[in-house]
Amino acid sequence: MNEHISLQQVTLRFETLTVLENIDLSLTKGEFVVLLGPSGCGKSTILNLLAGFTQPQQGRVLCGGEPVRQPHPSRGMIFQQPNLFPWLNVLENVTFGPRLRKHNRAEVDARAREWLARVGLAGFEDHAPWQLSGGMKQRVALARAWLPGPEVLLLDEPFGALDAQTRMMMQELLRAAWLETQTTLLFVTHDVEEALFLADRVLVMSARPGRIVEDIRLPFGRERDIETLASEPHYGDIKHHVLQRVRQEAKRHLAPLNEGER
Ligand SMILES: Nc1ncnc2c1ncn2[C@@H]1O[C@H](COP(=O)(O)OP(=O)(O)OP(=O)(O)O)[C@@H](O)[C@H]1O
């Protein structure tokens, strides 16, 4: 198998709290995988491991067959908050990393303008972050993440704070960029419909300690229309199944709390 990134028998603890226990997970090159699971099951922790922000106590974290030991521009990350520098304009925010690494300024600026146009922000290069809406700021974050040409993008609920309309537009934009670049994407969300529109494959995690309890390859094909996807054969059944599975795990997670409340 053409494995690109993986966790192999990974266990991660924060002091006495075991977050992940002997977890296995792998993505092939160019695959778009969405990770769903109850709050606190370790989804962000998995992204942090693959980004190289955290190291496991046991097991291996691999990218391209090599151990992941530290962050690298070839593995980008996008968070729920766009985290733009307020004192820099849009273009400067997007080009900040490559400029820090002393890449050719004119070349980086030209590519940044291309990415800004692709995410619908042509003409906003000189704007300050405070002049942008939440969706526009997140578009800047997308352009910034894609500029260095990452092999892997790790996305932690990137559209979670956006309104429904903006969210749909961002989902379409992300899929278009992915189809064009064939980047390997691991995307965390709580939204099952978002997962079904975006992913090749949906992974459902158990409550903590997190492991993968469902691995579902979606049959919807690469060309998807967000407005008609729900009428695809099997959409309803798959949505029902995934929702049920996620709820089951969330209930397991909350059970001790309910008992404690009695
Ligand atoms: N640096 C840290 N130190 C101690 N505990 C941590 C740390 N980071 C995460 N945790 C704990 O690890 C567990 C998993 O956290 P994580 O953020 O990975 O969950 P998640 O599945 O992404 O949750 P959510 O869906 O709510 O964002 C949580 O119980 C959290 O409190």
The ligand as a Gaussian input file, in Angstrom:
#p B3LYP/6-31G(d) Opt

LIG

0 1
 N       -1.178000      19.394000      26.590000
 C       -2.059000      18.708000      27.291000
 N       -1.874000      18.424000      28.601000
 C       -2.754000      17.690000      29.298000
 N       -3.878000      17.158000      28.786000
 C       -4.129000      17.396000      27.493000
 C       -3.249000      18.176000      26.683000
 N       -3.768000      18.227000      25.408000
 C       -4.909000      17.515000      25.456000
 N       -5.127000      17.021000      26.680000
 C       -6.253000      16.162000      27.092000
 O       -6.262000      15.063000      26.176000
 C       -7.596000      14.699000      25.863000
 C       -7.769000      14.701000      24.352000
 O       -7.705000      16.048000      23.890000
 P       -7.927000      16.416000      22.358000
 O       -7.851000      17.912000      22.279000
 O       -7.006000      15.625000      21.518000
 O       -9.427000      15.911000      22.131000
 P      -10.403000      16.147000      20.893000
 O      -10.949000      14.825000      20.515000
 O       -9.720000      16.948000      19.843000
 O      -11.543000      17.025000      21.600000
 P      -12.579000      18.122000      21.008000
 O      -13.445000      17.401000      20.022000
 O      -13.340000      18.566000      22.216000
 O      -11.754000      19.222000      20.389000
 C       -8.505000      15.669000      26.598000
 O       -8.959000      15.039000      27.764000
 C       -7.596000      16.834000      26.927000
 O       -7.989000      17.454000      28.128000

